[in-house]
Amino acid sequence: MKLFKRLIVVLLSLGMAALSFSACNDQGTTAAPTAEESTKESVAESSTEGNEAKEFVDYAASVKLDMDSETMKQKVTVHLFVDGDTTHFEVPASIEPSGILKARYLGVNTPESTGVIEKWGKQASNFTKEKLSNAETIYVESDDANWNFDNTTSHRCLLWVWYQPKGELYYRNLNIELLQEGLAIASNSGQNRYGETCMAAISQAKEQKLHYYSNEVDPLFYEGEIQEVTLKALRTTPEEFLNRTVSFEAVVVRGYNNSLYVQEFDEEDDLNYGTSVYLGYAADPDVLSFTKLGNRVKFIGSLQYYEAGGTYQVSGIKYNARKPQESCALVEEDVGADFRVIDPATFSGKKTVTITSKNEEGEPQEEEKEFDYAELVMSTSITMEGLRVDKIYTTKSGKSEGAMTLTCSAPDGTGVDVRTTVLVDEDGNMVTDDAYLGKTINVRGVVDYYNGAYQIKVFTLKDIVVVE
């Protein structure tokens, strides 16, 4: 029996020595755990029993950007913020010929903030924008040895996004950070190179009831009363109504790509004020039945800032036939669209209007404010005559292949850009630049904003008339 006990002691001693040896490297220092080992240890440490509050684990810092791994990596700068899980980055032409890589974040799905507005969507969008705007350096990383594109859109690249906080030497994984903050839900989160860390971050967010997983009120998601406004108020003081549910009447003047362009005439300013209304890909058939060209409609939706377009739009359209007071509806049929004639100098100039805003005490006050004329008439229908077409750029690829941008000049030298959709003639043939280059045209379309400049957007062939 004594011999047996001594044998047990020896075996235990050898086991302890073996464990101690395996925890050391060749130099006798403690070996650094791998990213996934760190995650397992963090989960174990945070999973204590009892009623004590669990420690918040920073999973976004537990993974490391390994520049020597087989994955594709590229240092980038932000071109455009879209929403919480989509950002456009500037990259070399060797990666994307256009120089703009549209990144869809791997492993995460943030609530919507551009089309249909969802609770915590704007919070997620602002979180991504704040982190990347203040980053020292940004890298994007593929999940394997290739640049992989989203199967559903084909033009968005699936990526991990790493950012270096200012003044720091390390990088944080923004995808995982969105998950651990409760600002995103899973999207194939466990089926990628950082899968275990993603799932741990999600579990923690659920346990701690953060943002999406909480019952808290989202301050950027308006759930209160519907506020009736004018299109002039939405155009001139949008910050007062941002993220709020608004109701207004307007005439439908154009429809394109799941959106409507609508306008309302203001007699005092002698202007049409307008906005775009995003219906989305699953618009209610009843809504489509009365939002026809020329109809006056009562719209109820949320005013949002559309990052990709650099403009405001109304989305999240509300419709419920059983609740007419809370639903968009037909007001009057066939009112007609007013294509106002505007000369190029006016279009490119300034205009002062009197607007009503609120002072610090929340009381209404009137003030005069100067705007770009084109900004005031955004999304409205206009006509412009006598434009000489000096240059034409034709889109060479993608869904807009064949669309044209006409660089024009008026007789007084004022420059105006006209952007077309893909135009086809009555025989179904695509219209090319030789139809307009060097000629004088009259144009009608809606005022649009693209790449920092106002332009006239044309949707049909009959909206451009060659006069000489």
C-alpha positions as CSV (number, residue, x, y, z in Angstrom):
1,M,0.0,0.0,0.0
2,K,2.8,2.4,0.9
3,L,4.5,1.6,-2.4
4,F,1.3,2.3,-4.3
5,K,0.9,5.7,-2.6
6,R,4.5,6.7,-3.4
7,L,3.8,5.7,-7.0
8,I,0.8,8.0,-7.2
9,V,2.8,10.9,-5.7
10,V,5.5,10.4,-8.3
11,L,3.0,10.3,-11.2
12,L,1.3,13.5,-10.0
13,S,4.7,15.3,-9.7
14,L,5.6,14.2,-13.2
15,G,2.3,15.5,-14.6
16,M,2.7,18.9,-12.9
17,A,6.2,19.2,-14.3
18,A,5.0,18.3,-17.8
19,L,2.2,21.0,-17.6
20,S,4.7,23.6,-16.4
21,F,7.1,22.7,-19.3
22,S,4.5,22.9,-21.9
23,A,3.5,26.4,-20.8
24,C,7.0,27.7,-21.5
25,N,8.8,28.4,-24.8
26,D,12.4,27.7,-25.6
27,Q,13.6,30.8,-23.8
28,G,11.8,29.8,-20.7
29,T,9.2,32.6,-20.9
30,T,5.4,32.1,-20.9
31,A,4.1,31.4,-24.5
32,A,1.5,33.9,-25.8
33,P,-1.9,32.3,-26.3
34,T,-3.5,32.2,-29.8
35,A,-6.4,34.5,-30.5
36,E,-8.9,31.6,-30.1
37,E,-7.2,30.5,-26.9
38,S,-7.5,34.0,-25.5
39,T,-11.2,33.9,-26.4
40,K,-11.7,30.6,-24.6
41,E,-9.9,31.9,-21.5
42,S,-11.9,35.1,-21.5
43,V,-15.2,33.2,-21.8
44,A,-14.1,30.9,-18.9
45,E,-13.2,33.8,-16.7
46,S,-16.4,35.7,-17.5
47,S,-18.6,32.6,-16.9
48,T,-18.5,32.6,-13.1
49,E,-21.5,31.3,-11.2
50,G,-23.6,33.4,-8.9
51,N,-25.3,36.8,-9.0
52,E,-22.2,38.9,-9.5
53,A,-22.1,41.1,-12.6
54,K,-20.0,39.5,-15.4
55,E,-16.9,41.3,-16.6
56,F,-17.2,42.8,-20.1
57,V,-14.7,41.0,-22.4
58,D,-13.2,43.1,-25.2
59,Y,-13.3,40.5,-27.9
60,A,-12.5,43.0,-30.6
61,A,-9.0,43.2,-29.1
62,S,-8.6,39.5,-28.5
63,V,-8.0,38.8,-32.2
64,K,-4.9,40.1,-34.0
65,L,-4.3,41.3,-37.5
66,D,-1.7,38.8,-38.8
67,M,0.1,40.5,-41.7
68,D,1.8,37.2,-42.5
69,S,-1.3,35.0,-42.9
70,E,-2.6,33.8,-46.3
71,T,-5.5,36.2,-46.4
72,M,-5.7,39.2,-48.7
73,K,-5.1,42.5,-47.0
74,Q,-5.1,46.1,-48.2
75,K,-4.6,49.5,-46.5
76,V,-7.5,51.7,-47.4
77,T,-9.2,55.0,-46.8
78,V,-12.9,55.7,-46.6
79,H,-14.6,56.9,-49.7
80,L,-18.2,56.8,-48.4
81,F,-20.1,55.6,-45.3
82,V,-23.3,53.8,-46.2
83,D,-24.5,52.1,-43.0
84,G,-23.3,50.0,-40.1
85,D,-22.1,47.1,-42.1
86,T,-21.3,48.6,-45.5
87,T,-18.6,51.1,-46.3
88,H,-17.0,52.1,-49.6
89,F,-13.2,52.2,-49.5
90,E,-10.6,53.7,-51.9
91,V,-8.2,51.0,-53.1
92,P,-5.7,50.5,-55.9
93,A,-7.0,49.8,-59.4
94,S,-5.4,46.3,-59.2
95,I,-8.0,45.3,-56.7
96,E,-11.0,47.2,-58.1
97,P,-10.7,49.0,-61.5
98,S,-13.0,51.8,-60.4
99,G,-10.8,52.4,-57.3
100,I,-13.8,52.0,-55.0
101,L,-14.2,48.8,-53.1
102,K,-17.7,48.4,-51.7
103,A,-17.2,46.4,-48.5
104,R,-19.9,44.3,-46.8
105,Y,-18.7,43.4,-43.3
106,L,-18.2,39.7,-42.7
107,G,-20.1,37.9,-39.9
108,V,-22.4,40.8,-39.0
109,N,-25.8,42.2,-40.0
110,T,-26.5,45.6,-38.5
111,P,-30.1,46.9,-38.4
112,E,-31.2,48.9,-41.4
113,S,-30.6,52.7,-41.5
114,T,-31.0,53.6,-45.2
115,G,-34.0,51.9,-46.7
116,V,-36.5,50.5,-44.1
117,I,-35.4,52.1,-40.9
118,E,-34.9,49.7,-38.0
119,K,-34.3,50.2,-34.3
120,W,-30.6,50.7,-33.5
121,G,-29.8,51.1,-37.2
122,K,-28.6,54.7,-37.0
123,Q,-26.7,53.9,-33.8
124,A,-24.8,51.1,-35.6
125,S,-24.2,53.4,-38.6
126,N,-22.9,56.2,-36.4
127,F,-20.7,53.8,-34.4
128,T,-18.9,52.6,-37.6
129,K,-18.5,56.1,-38.9
130,E,-17.1,57.3,-35.6
131,K,-14.6,54.5,-35.3
132,L,-13.3,54.8,-38.9
133,S,-13.3,58.6,-39.0
134,N,-11.0,58.7,-36.0
135,A,-8.7,55.8,-37.1
136,E,-5.0,56.3,-37.6
137,T,-5.0,53.5,-40.3
138,I,-7.5,51.1,-41.7
139,Y,-7.0,47.7,-43.3
140,V,-9.4,45.4,-44.9
141,E,-8.9,41.6,-44.9
142,S,-10.5,38.8,-46.8
143,D,-11.6,35.5,-45.1
144,D,-9.2,33.4,-47.2
145,A,-6.6,33.9,-50.0
146,N,-9.1,35.6,-52.3
147,W,-11.1,38.8,-52.5
148,N,-14.7,37.3,-52.2
149,F,-17.8,39.0,-53.3
150,D,-21.4,38.8,-52.0
151,N,-23.4,36.2,-53.8
152,T,-26.6,38.3,-53.6
153,T,-25.1,41.6,-54.9
154,S,-21.9,40.5,-56.7
155,H,-20.5,44.1,-56.4
156,R,-19.9,44.1,-52.6
157,C,-16.7,42.5,-51.3
158,L,-17.0,40.4,-48.0
159,L,-14.3,41.7,-45.7
160,W,-13.0,42.0,-42.2
161,V,-12.4,45.7,-41.2
162,W,-9.5,46.6,-38.9
163,Y,-8.8,50.0,-37.6
164,Q,-6.0,51.5,-35.6
165,P,-7.2,54.0,-32.9
166,K,-5.3,57.2,-32.9
167,G,-2.1,57.1,-30.8
168,E,-2.2,53.3,-30.5
169,L,-0.1,50.6,-32.1
170,Y,-2.7,47.8,-32.2
171,Y,-5.7,47.2,-34.5
172,R,-9.2,46.4,-33.5
173,N,-11.6,44.2,-35.5
174,L,-14.7,46.4,-36.2
175,N,-16.9,43.5,-37.2
176,I,-16.5,41.8,-33.9
177,E,-16.8,45.2,-32.1
178,L,-20.2,45.7,-33.6
179,L,-21.2,42.2,-32.4
180,Q,-19.9,42.7,-28.8
181,E,-21.7,46.1,-28.6
182,G,-25.0,44.5,-29.5
183,L,-25.2,46.7,-32.6
184,A,-25.4,43.7,-35.0
185,I,-26.8,40.3,-35.2
186,A,-25.2,37.1,-36.6
187,S,-24.7,36.6,-40.3
188,N,-22.9,33.3,-40.8
189,S,-20.8,34.5,-37.9
190,G,-19.6,31.1,-36.9
191,Q,-18.5,30.0,-40.3
192,N,-15.4,32.1,-40.8
193,R,-11.8,32.5,-39.6
194,Y,-12.8,34.4,-36.5
195,G,-16.0,32.4,-35.9
196,E,-15.5,31.4,-32.3
197,T,-14.7,34.9,-31.3
198,C,-17.8,36.2,-33.1
199,M,-20.1,33.8,-31.4
200,A,-18.6,34.6,-28.0
201,A,-19.1,38.3,-28.7
202,I,-22.8,37.7,-29.6
203,S,-23.3,35.6,-26.5
204,Q,-21.9,38.3,-24.3
205,A,-24.1,41.0,-25.9
206,K,-27.2,38.9,-25.3
207,E,-26.2,38.1,-21.7
208,Q,-25.6,41.8,-20.9
209,K,-28.7,42.9,-22.9
210,L,-26.8,45.5,-25.0
211,H,-28.6,47.7,-27.5
212,Y,-30.4,45.3,-30.0
213,Y,-30.7,42.7,-27.3
214,S,-32.2,45.1,-24.7
215,N,-35.6,46.6,-24.1
216,E,-34.1,50.1,-24.0
217,V,-35.4,53.0,-26.1
218,D,-33.2,53.9,-29.1
219,P,-32.9,57.7,-29.0
220,L,-32.3,57.8,-32.8
221,F,-35.4,55.8,-33.6
222,Y,-38.5,57.9,-33.3
223,E,-41.5,56.1,-32.0
224,G,-43.7,59.0,-30.9
225,E,-46.4,61.0,-32.6
226,I,-46.5,61.7,-36.3
227,Q,-45.6,65.3,-37.1
228,E,-47.2,67.1,-40.0
229,V,-44.7,69.2,-41.9
230,T,-44.3,70.9,-45.3
231,L,-41.8,69.9,-47.9
232,K,-40.2,73.4,-47.5
233,A,-39.6,72.6,-43.8
234,L,-38.1,69.2,-44.7
235,R,-35.8,70.8,-47.3
236,T,-34.7,73.9,-45.4
237,T,-34.6,72.6,-41.8
238,P,-34.1,68.9,-42.1
239,E,-32.1,68.6,-38.8
240,E,-35.3,69.4,-36.9
241,F,-37.0,66.3,-38.3
242,L,-34.2,63.9,-38.8
243,N,-35.1,60.3,-37.7
244,R,-38.7,61.4,-36.9
245,T,-41.9,60.2,-38.4
246,V,-43.4,63.0,-40.6
247,S,-46.6,63.5,-42.6
248,F,-46.8,65.7,-45.7
249,E,-48.6,66.0,-49.0
250,A,-46.9,66.1,-52.4
251,V,-47.3,65.4,-56.1
252,V,-45.5,62.4,-57.6
253,V,-43.4,63.6,-60.6
254,R,-41.2,60.7,-61.3
255,G,-40.6,57.1,-60.2
256,Y,-37.3,55.2,-60.5
257,N,-35.4,52.4,-58.9
258,N,-37.9,51.8,-56.0
259,S,-38.0,55.5,-55.3
260,L,-40.4,58.4,-56.0
261,Y,-39.6,62.0,-56.6
262,V,-42.3,64.2,-55.2
263,Q,-42.8,68.0,-54.9
264,E,-45.1,70.7,-53.6
265,F,-45.4,74.3,-54.8
266,D,-44.8,77.1,-52.3
267,E,-46.5,80.3,-53.5
268,E,-44.6,82.6,-51.1
269,D,-41.2,81.5,-52.4
270,D,-42.4,80.7,-55.9
271,L,-40.6,77.4,-55.7
272,N,-41.3,73.7,-55.9
273,Y,-39.8,72.0,-52.9
274,G,-39.2,68.3,-53.2
275,T,-37.8,65.1,-51.7
276,S,-37.2,61.5,-52.7
277,V,-39.4,58.8,-51.1
278,Y,-37.9,55.4,-50.9
279,L,-40.5,52.6,-51.2
280,G,-38.1,49.7,-51.1
281,Y,-38.2,46.4,-52.9
282,A,-41.3,45.1,-51.1
283,A,-43.6,48.0,-51.3
284,D,-47.3,47.4,-50.4
285,P,-49.3,46.8,-53.7
286,D,-52.0,49.2,-52.4
287,V,-49.4,51.9,-52.0
288,L,-48.1,51.3,-55.6
289,S,-51.7,51.6,-56.8
290,F,-52.1,55.2,-55.8
291,T,-48.5,56.6,-56.0
292,K,-48.8,57.1,-59.7
293,L,-47.3,60.0,-61.7
294,G,-49.3,63.2,-61.3
295,N,-51.2,62.0,-58.2
296,R,-51.2,64.0,-54.9
297,V,-50.5,61.7,-52.0
298,K,-50.3,62.0,-48.3
299,F,-47.0,60.4,-47.3
300,I,-46.1,59.2,-43.8
301,G,-42.5,58.0,-43.2
302,S,-39.2,58.7,-41.5
303,L,-36.8,61.5,-42.6
304,Q,-33.4,60.0,-43.0
305,Y,-30.0,61.0,-44.2
306,Y,-29.0,58.9,-47.2
307,E,-25.2,58.5,-46.9
308,A,-24.6,57.0,-50.3
309,G,-26.5,59.8,-52.1
310,G,-25.3,62.6,-49.7
311,T,-29.0,63.8,-49.4
312,Y,-32.1,63.5,-47.2
313,Q,-34.9,61.1,-48.1
314,V,-38.1,59.8,-46.7
315,S,-38.3,56.1,-46.1
316,G,-40.0,53.5,-43.9
317,I,-43.3,54.4,-45.5
318,K,-46.3,53.6,-43.3
319,Y,-49.5,52.1,-44.7
320,N,-52.4,50.4,-42.9
321,A,-55.8,50.6,-44.4
322,R,-57.4,50.1,-40.9
323,K,-55.6,53.1,-39.5
324,P,-56.1,55.9,-42.0
325,Q,-54.8,58.6,-39.6
326,E,-51.4,56.8,-39.5
327,S,-51.2,55.7,-43.1
328,C,-50.2,57.3,-46.4
329,A,-53.1,57.7,-48.8
330,L,-54.3,59.1,-52.1
331,V,-55.4,62.8,-51.8
332,E,-56.2,63.7,-55.4
333,E,-55.8,61.9,-58.8
334,D,-54.1,63.4,-61.9
335,V,-53.0,66.7,-60.5
336,G,-50.1,66.7,-63.0
337,A,-46.4,67.4,-62.8
338,D,-45.1,70.9,-63.1
339,F,-41.8,71.0,-65.1
340,R,-40.8,74.6,-64.3
341,V,-38.5,76.3,-66.7
342,I,-35.2,77.4,-65.0
343,D,-32.4,79.2,-66.6
344,P,-28.8,77.9,-66.0
345,A,-27.6,81.0,-64.2
346,T,-30.5,80.8,-61.7
347,F,-29.9,77.1,-61.2
348,S,-26.3,77.7,-60.4
349,G,-26.9,80.7,-58.2
350,K,-28.1,81.4,-54.7
351,K,-31.5,82.2,-53.2
352,T,-32.6,83.7,-49.9
353,V,-35.7,82.4,-48.3
354,T,-37.5,83.0,-45.0
355,I,-37.6,79.9,-42.9
356,T,-39.2,79.0,-39.5
357,S,-37.0,77.2,-37.0
358,K,-36.9,76.9,-33.3
359,N,-34.9,79.0,-30.8
360,E,-33.1,77.6,-27.7
361,E,-36.3,77.7,-25.8
362,G,-38.0,75.6,-28.4
363,E,-40.2,78.5,-29.7
364,P,-40.7,79.1,-33.4
365,Q,-38.7,82.0,-35.0
366,E,-38.3,83.3,-38.5
367,E,-35.0,84.0,-40.1
368,E,-33.7,84.6,-43.6
369,K,-31.2,82.1,-44.9
370,E,-29.3,81.7,-48.1
371,F,-29.2,78.4,-50.0
372,D,-27.8,77.1,-53.2
373,Y,-30.8,77.4,-55.6
374,A,-30.3,73.8,-56.8
375,E,-30.4,72.6,-53.2
376,L,-33.8,74.1,-52.6
377,V,-35.3,72.5,-55.7
378,M,-33.7,69.1,-55.1
379,S,-35.9,66.2,-56.4
380,T,-38.2,68.5,-58.2
381,S,-39.0,68.5,-62.0
382,I,-37.5,71.2,-64.1
383,T,-36.9,72.2,-67.8
384,M,-33.8,73.8,-69.1
385,E,-33.4,75.0,-72.7
386,G,-30.6,75.9,-75.1
387,L,-27.8,73.7,-73.6
388,R,-24.8,73.0,-75.8
389,V,-23.4,69.5,-75.3
390,D,-19.6,69.9,-75.0
391,K,-18.6,66.5,-73.7
392,I,-20.1,63.1,-72.9
393,Y,-19.0,60.4,-70.5
394,T,-20.6,57.0,-71.0
395,T,-20.6,54.4,-68.1
396,K,-18.7,51.3,-69.4
397,S,-19.8,48.6,-66.9
398,G,-22.2,47.5,-64.3
399,K,-26.0,47.9,-64.1
400,S,-25.7,51.5,-65.5
401,E,-23.6,50.5,-68.5
402,G,-24.7,52.9,-71.3
403,A,-25.9,55.7,-69.1
404,M,-24.4,59.1,-70.0
405,T,-23.3,62.2,-68.3
406,L,-23.6,65.2,-70.6
407,T,-21.3,68.2,-69.8
408,C,-23.2,71.2,-71.2
409,S,-22.8,74.9,-71.4
410,A,-25.5,77.7,-71.7
411,P,-25.1,80.7,-74.0
412,D,-23.8,82.7,-71.0
413,G,-21.1,80.2,-70.3
414,T,-22.8,78.6,-67.3
415,G,-22.0,74.9,-67.0
416,V,-24.7,72.3,-66.3
417,D,-24.4,68.5,-66.1
418,V,-27.2,66.2,-67.4
419,R,-27.2,62.6,-66.2
420,T,-29.3,60.0,-68.1
421,T,-30.4,56.5,-67.3
422,V,-29.8,54.0,-70.1
423,L,-31.8,55.4,-72.9
424,V,-33.3,53.3,-75.7
425,D,-35.1,54.3,-78.9
426,E,-38.5,52.9,-80.2
427,D,-36.7,50.0,-81.8
428,G,-35.1,49.0,-78.5
429,N,-31.6,50.2,-79.5
430,M,-29.4,51.9,-76.9
431,V,-28.9,55.6,-77.6
432,T,-25.2,56.5,-77.7
433,D,-23.3,59.8,-77.4
434,D,-23.3,60.6,-81.1
435,A,-27.0,61.5,-80.7
436,Y,-26.1,64.5,-78.6
437,L,-22.4,65.4,-78.7
438,G,-21.9,68.9,-80.2
439,K,-25.6,69.6,-80.4
440,T,-27.9,72.0,-78.6
441,I,-30.7,70.4,-76.5
442,N,-33.7,71.2,-74.4
443,V,-33.9,69.0,-71.3
444,R,-36.5,68.1,-68.7
445,G,-35.9,65.9,-65.6
446,V,-35.5,66.1,-61.9
447,V,-32.8,67.8,-59.9
448,D,-30.3,65.3,-58.5
449,Y,-27.1,65.4,-56.4
450,Y,-24.1,63.3,-57.3
451,N,-20.4,63.4,-56.3
452,G,-20.7,66.8,-54.7
453,A,-22.5,68.5,-57.5
454,Y,-26.1,69.2,-58.6
455,Q,-27.3,67.9,-61.9
456,I,-30.4,67.2,-64.0
457,K,-31.4,63.6,-64.1
458,V,-33.2,62.3,-67.2
459,F,-35.2,59.1,-67.3
460,T,-36.7,58.8,-70.8
461,L,-35.6,59.5,-74.4
462,K,-38.4,62.0,-74.9
463,D,-37.0,64.2,-72.1
464,I,-34.1,65.3,-74.3
465,V,-35.0,67.2,-77.5
466,V,-32.3,68.2,-80.0
467,V,-33.0,71.7,-81.3
468,E,-29.9,72.2,-83.6
